[in-house]
Amino acid sequence: MKKFRNIRNKKKRIPSKYLLAILSTVCVLALFISLVFNINGGPLNMVAGYVFVPMQKGINGAGAWLSGKANDFKTLGEVLEENKALQEQVDELTSQLNNTKLDQYELDSYRELLELDDQYAEYEKVAAHVIAKDSGNWFSTFTIDKGSKDGIAKGMNVIAGSGLVGIVTDVGPNFAKVRSIIDDSSNVSAMVLTTKDNFNVSGSLQTMNEDKLLPFTELRDENDEVQMGDPVVTSYVSDQYQQGILIGYIYSIEENPNNLTKSGTITPVVDFQHLREVLVITAIKDTGEENIKQGSTDTQE
């Protein structure tokens, strides 16, 4: 009995691979018959509708998705290439703009020096570039790229912008050091151009940091003629600076407690934060001391 059951069970079981092959064959035959005999309805179309149409939709959808992704990758690559090309153009234009600005700045600087050269045409001058400065925001002391080989000597006046910068204090073969009039150790014998009154302008980094002004003292203005805005130039009595070089303009003025002199501040005409090119007057102020010394020597002889 047991043996009979096993035989019957073996007869009932059909391997899955054979079953799949049979079903596939039936479907193919059904489709073939439907196409050959142009059967528009019936169970064959229903089978096709339920089985193959969803498969086709899925395949079409997958194809469309893959095609879209391919287009996206292509578009992204094109965008990256265009972005790279545009960035290169931007970098090139930025470089050109910076060069143009630099050229314009240099042109303006040279034009300013030419105007200054014409303004003080009576003096021989040498143009120089600033190559170094002391620490801080101001060009209180700095170095230029011209020296004794170029005819520069200690005591020569330095101008830039619209007027006086300072004086040469040390000279090497191819460099020179300059002390500007804003340095704490600087003193300039000045004169109000409108009244010819003399006074002293002192260097002060403190007042420059506070108000961008320079203090002055010992002004004798007995008739109260000096006004705000009056031009201030180097005095004819100065033993270091050539006469008539513009220093700045009167900004404030007040009476001293002694009621004899006045003090105040002036606005310098030179931008002491952005010095780049200067002119050195290649003549040292002649105070007549050498002639006096020479006369004394001749007398002794």
C-alpha positions as CSV (number, residue, x, y, z in Angstrom):
1,M,0.0,0.0,0.0
2,K,2.7,2.4,0.9
3,K,4.6,1.6,-2.3
4,F,1.4,2.3,-4.3
5,R,1.0,5.8,-2.7
6,N,4.6,6.7,-3.5
7,I,4.1,5.7,-7.1
8,R,1.0,7.8,-7.3
9,N,2.7,10.8,-5.8
10,K,5.5,10.6,-8.3
11,K,3.0,10.5,-11.1
12,K,1.2,13.7,-9.8
13,R,4.3,15.8,-9.5
14,I,5.4,17.8,-12.6
15,P,8.8,19.6,-12.5
16,S,8.4,23.4,-12.5
17,K,10.8,23.9,-15.4
18,Y,8.6,21.7,-17.6
19,L,5.5,23.5,-16.4
20,L,7.1,26.9,-17.3
21,A,8.1,25.5,-20.7
22,I,4.6,24.3,-21.4
23,L,3.0,27.6,-20.4
24,S,5.4,29.6,-22.5
25,T,4.7,27.4,-25.5
26,V,1.0,27.8,-25.0
27,C,1.4,31.6,-24.8
28,V,3.5,31.8,-27.9
29,L,1.1,29.6,-29.9
30,A,-1.8,31.7,-28.7
31,L,-0.1,34.9,-29.8
32,F,0.8,33.3,-33.1
33,I,-2.7,32.2,-33.8
34,S,-4.1,35.6,-32.8
35,L,-1.8,37.4,-35.2
36,V,-2.2,34.9,-38.1
37,F,-6.0,34.7,-37.9
38,N,-6.5,38.3,-36.8
39,I,-8.4,37.4,-33.7
40,N,-9.4,40.7,-32.1
41,G,-11.2,39.4,-29.1
42,G,-11.5,36.5,-26.9
43,P,-9.4,35.0,-24.2
44,L,-6.1,35.4,-26.2
45,N,-6.4,39.2,-26.2
46,M,-7.3,39.1,-22.6
47,V,-4.2,37.1,-21.8
48,A,-2.1,39.5,-23.8
49,G,-3.8,42.5,-22.1
50,Y,-3.1,41.1,-18.6
51,V,0.3,39.7,-19.2
52,F,2.2,41.5,-22.0
53,V,0.8,45.0,-21.9
54,P,2.0,45.7,-18.3
55,M,5.3,44.2,-19.3
56,Q,5.6,46.5,-22.3
57,K,4.6,49.5,-20.2
58,G,7.2,48.6,-17.7
59,I,9.9,48.2,-20.4
60,N,8.8,51.5,-22.0
61,G,8.9,53.3,-18.6
62,A,12.3,51.8,-17.8
63,G,13.6,52.9,-21.2
64,A,12.2,56.4,-20.8
65,W,13.8,56.7,-17.4
66,L,17.2,55.5,-18.6
67,S,16.9,57.9,-21.6
68,G,16.1,60.8,-19.3
69,K,19.0,60.0,-17.1
70,A,21.3,59.8,-20.1
71,N,20.1,63.2,-21.2
72,D,20.5,64.6,-17.7
73,F,24.1,63.4,-17.6
74,K,24.7,64.9,-21.0
75,T,23.1,68.2,-20.0
76,L,25.1,68.3,-16.7
77,G,28.3,67.7,-18.6
78,E,27.5,70.4,-21.0
79,V,26.7,72.8,-18.2
80,L,29.9,72.0,-16.4
81,E,31.9,72.6,-19.6
82,E,30.0,75.9,-20.2
83,N,30.6,76.9,-16.6
84,K,34.3,76.2,-16.9
85,A,34.5,78.3,-20.1
86,L,32.6,81.1,-18.5
87,Q,34.8,81.0,-15.4
88,E,37.9,81.3,-17.5
89,Q,36.3,84.3,-19.3
90,V,35.5,85.9,-15.9
91,D,39.1,85.4,-14.7
92,E,40.5,86.8,-17.9
93,L,38.2,89.9,-17.7
94,T,38.9,90.4,-14.0
95,S,42.7,90.3,-14.8
96,Q,42.2,92.8,-17.6
97,L,40.1,95.0,-15.4
98,N,42.8,94.9,-12.6
99,N,45.5,95.7,-15.2
100,T,43.4,98.6,-16.5
101,K,42.9,100.0,-13.0
102,L,46.6,99.7,-12.3
103,D,47.4,101.4,-15.6
104,Q,44.9,104.1,-14.8
105,Y,46.3,104.6,-11.3
106,E,49.8,104.8,-12.7
107,L,48.7,107.2,-15.4
108,D,47.0,109.4,-12.8
109,S,50.1,109.3,-10.6
110,Y,52.4,110.3,-13.5
111,R,49.9,113.1,-14.5
112,E,49.9,114.4,-11.0
113,L,53.7,114.4,-10.9
114,L,53.8,116.2,-14.2
115,E,51.5,118.9,-12.9
116,L,53.6,119.1,-9.7
117,D,56.7,119.4,-11.9
118,D,55.2,122.3,-13.8
119,Q,54.0,123.9,-10.6
120,Y,57.6,124.1,-9.3
121,A,59.3,124.4,-12.7
122,E,62.1,126.5,-11.2
123,Y,63.6,123.5,-9.4
124,E,65.4,120.5,-11.0
125,K,63.8,117.2,-9.9
126,V,64.3,113.5,-10.0
127,A,61.3,111.1,-9.9
128,A,61.5,108.1,-7.6
129,H,59.3,105.2,-6.4
130,V,58.6,104.4,-2.7
131,I,60.0,100.9,-2.1
132,A,59.7,100.6,1.7
133,K,58.2,102.3,4.8
134,D,58.2,102.0,8.6
135,S,55.4,100.1,10.3
136,G,52.1,101.9,10.8
137,N,49.4,103.4,8.6
138,W,51.3,106.5,7.7
139,F,54.4,107.2,5.5
140,S,56.2,109.1,8.3
141,T,59.6,107.7,7.2
142,F,60.1,105.7,4.0
143,T,62.7,104.7,1.4
144,I,62.9,105.5,-2.3
145,D,64.7,103.8,-5.1
146,K,67.0,106.6,-6.1
147,G,70.3,107.5,-4.4
148,S,73.7,109.2,-4.7
149,K,74.2,107.6,-8.2
150,D,71.1,109.6,-9.3
151,G,72.3,112.8,-7.8
152,I,70.3,112.5,-4.5
153,A,71.9,114.1,-1.4
154,K,71.0,114.5,2.2
155,G,68.9,117.6,2.9
156,M,67.0,117.6,-0.4
157,N,63.3,118.3,-0.3
158,V,60.7,115.7,-1.4
159,I,57.3,116.6,-2.9
160,A,54.3,114.7,-4.2
161,G,50.6,115.1,-4.8
162,S,50.1,118.9,-4.5
163,G,53.0,119.8,-2.2
164,L,55.6,119.1,0.5
165,V,56.3,115.5,1.6
166,G,59.5,115.9,3.6
167,I,63.3,115.8,3.4
168,V,66.0,113.3,2.6
169,T,67.8,112.2,5.8
170,D,70.1,109.4,4.6
171,V,71.5,108.4,1.2
172,G,73.0,105.2,-0.3
173,P,74.2,104.5,-3.8
174,N,70.8,103.4,-5.1
175,F,68.4,104.4,-2.3
176,A,67.5,107.3,0.0
177,K,65.5,107.6,3.2
178,V,63.0,110.3,3.7
179,R,61.4,111.8,6.8
180,S,58.0,113.3,6.1
181,I,56.6,116.4,7.7
182,I,54.1,114.4,9.7
183,D,56.8,112.5,11.6
184,D,57.0,113.4,15.3
185,S,60.5,114.7,15.0
186,S,59.7,117.0,12.1
187,N,59.4,120.8,12.3
188,V,58.8,123.1,9.3
189,S,59.1,126.9,9.2
190,A,55.9,127.9,7.4
191,M,54.1,131.0,6.2
192,V,50.5,132.0,5.6
193,L,50.6,132.8,2.0
194,T,47.9,135.5,2.2
195,T,49.5,137.5,5.1
196,K,53.2,136.4,4.9
197,D,53.0,135.7,8.7
198,N,55.5,133.1,9.8
199,F,54.9,130.2,12.2
200,N,56.0,126.7,13.0
201,V,54.3,123.4,11.8
202,S,55.1,120.4,13.9
203,G,54.8,116.7,12.9
204,S,52.4,114.7,15.0
205,L,51.3,111.1,14.2
206,Q,48.7,111.4,17.1
207,T,46.8,114.3,15.5
208,M,47.1,112.6,12.1
209,N,45.5,109.5,13.5
210,E,42.8,111.5,15.2
211,D,41.8,114.1,12.7
212,K,44.4,113.9,9.8
213,L,45.6,117.4,10.8
214,L,49.0,118.9,11.7
215,P,49.4,121.4,14.6
216,F,51.0,124.8,14.3
217,T,52.2,127.3,16.9
218,E,53.8,130.7,17.2
219,L,51.6,132.5,14.7
220,R,51.6,136.3,15.1
221,D,48.4,137.5,13.7
222,E,47.9,140.8,15.5
223,N,45.3,142.1,13.0
224,D,43.3,138.9,12.9
225,E,43.8,138.6,9.2
226,V,44.5,134.8,9.0
227,Q,41.3,132.9,8.1
228,M,40.3,129.3,7.9
229,G,41.2,127.9,4.4
230,D,44.2,130.2,3.9
231,P,47.1,128.3,2.1
232,V,50.2,127.5,4.1
233,V,53.6,127.3,2.3
234,T,57.3,126.8,3.4
235,S,58.8,130.0,4.6
236,Y,61.6,132.0,3.1
237,V,63.3,131.9,6.5
238,S,63.4,128.1,6.6
239,D,66.9,126.6,6.8
240,Q,65.9,123.2,5.4
241,Y,63.0,123.7,2.9
242,Q,62.8,125.6,-0.3
243,Q,60.6,128.6,-0.3
244,G,57.0,128.5,-1.4
245,I,56.2,124.8,-1.4
246,L,52.5,124.2,-0.4
247,I,52.1,122.4,2.9
248,G,48.3,122.6,3.4
249,Y,45.4,124.9,4.5
250,I,44.4,126.5,7.8
251,Y,41.8,124.3,9.4
252,S,41.4,125.8,12.9
253,I,42.9,128.8,14.7
254,E,42.7,130.1,18.3
255,E,44.4,132.7,20.5
256,N,47.0,131.6,23.0
257,P,46.8,132.6,26.7
258,N,49.6,135.1,26.2
259,N,47.5,137.0,23.7
260,L,50.5,137.4,21.5
261,T,50.5,134.3,19.4
262,K,48.0,131.9,18.0
263,S,47.9,128.1,17.5
264,G,45.8,125.8,15.4
265,T,45.8,123.0,12.9
266,I,46.3,122.7,9.1
267,T,45.0,120.1,6.6
268,P,48.1,118.7,4.7
269,V,47.7,118.6,0.9
270,V,49.6,115.3,0.6
271,D,48.0,111.9,1.1
272,F,50.4,110.4,3.6
273,Q,48.6,107.1,3.6
274,H,49.1,106.3,-0.1
275,L,52.5,107.6,-1.2
276,R,53.8,105.7,-4.2
277,E,55.8,108.1,-6.5
278,V,57.6,111.3,-5.4
279,L,59.8,114.0,-6.8
280,V,63.1,114.9,-5.2
281,I,64.2,118.5,-5.6
282,T,67.9,118.2,-6.5
283,A,68.9,121.4,-4.8
284,I,69.7,122.0,-1.1
285,K,68.4,125.2,0.5
286,D,71.0,127.9,0.4
287,T,70.9,129.8,3.6
288,G,74.0,131.9,3.0
289,E,75.9,130.1,5.8
290,E,78.5,128.8,3.4
291,N,79.1,132.3,2.1
292,I,79.4,133.6,5.6
293,K,81.9,130.9,6.5
294,Q,83.8,131.5,3.3
295,G,83.9,135.3,4.0
296,S,85.2,134.6,7.5
297,T,87.9,132.4,6.2
298,D,88.9,135.0,3.6
299,T,89.1,137.7,6.4
300,Q,91.3,135.5,8.5
301,E,93.6,134.9,5.7
